[in-house]
């Protein structure tokens, strides 16, 4: 039996939310390792080989098609906000490859016996509003009747083949710049527990609905060597993907990490998502943290980010230009958080 729209709490219908729904890193690696790769066309510039943000297919000498899909269960209760967050998150993968989005397709699964049509319509309207901000249409999609609410997009974009930014082309000596503050997973966990303030919810919406548009300009900077976005595997997980693909190590400075203020306070109180622990189980053996470091530090670097920030690996001489680009597009929280070094694909947190 469906509930009235004003009584709907979307998170009650799902066992997880946002990018915290991702399959654990260790399980995903096992699944992909057993999937055969055959007959890849020469025009396929980026596939599954380095766990990059999107597939890239060269169309001609001046155009490459970027294609990705991303969807998840509700991270917030408001249907319109859920649609906005899911759409922003999906389009982020296009920006993370340096591409300009061109159109999207909706991916929708809804428990029709539980949710009123009005709530589902609000989800779609929220997603469409973000696509309008990105300057693209929702040109179609697919919907099914499911046990839990699911929404997201197939997002497509175009980029010059020479400007594609991969996650495996970073270099030792590169600086690491993070475009958005951490803590979205912690805020979502607090929301479910009824411990998130109105100001905290506002901060959550502020960052999860902010399109990562600097990716297009960053793609044009020769000194930007690698680019990805930080989502369900947390900062440490997505940085390790850069390290493994590029065969370098990383040094992070914890005091330099941008963190949402209320998320930091909640982390110190022990608030965390289950996905954070799964992330640590999957890759913690490749992260070196001093033995006397409090647990909340680990929580922050493994916290699953929904619609998280761009993570940039750039030459030192490009740092000011990268930070200026972020600031000029409304990402004043962007910070230089560490550097890449020669050595095995491990992270050292100091």
Secondary structure, DSSP 8 states (H G I E B T S, - for coil): ----GGG--GGGG-SS-GGGGS--HHHHHHHHHTS------TTEEE-STT--SSEEEE-SSS-EEEEEEEEE--SSS-HHHHHHHHHHHHHHHHHHTT-EEEEEEEEEEE-TTTS-HHHHHHHHHHHHHHHHHHT-EEEEEEEEE-SS-EEEEEEEEEE-GGG---SS---TT-EEEESS-B-HHHHHHHHHTT---HHHHHHHHHHHTS--THHHHHHT-TTEEEEEE--TTHHHHHHHHHHHHHT-EEEE-GGG--B-HHHHHHHHTT---HHHHHHHHHHGGGEEE-TT--HHHHHHHH---TT--EEEEE-GGGHHHHHHHHHHTT-TT-EEEEEEESSSS-EEE-
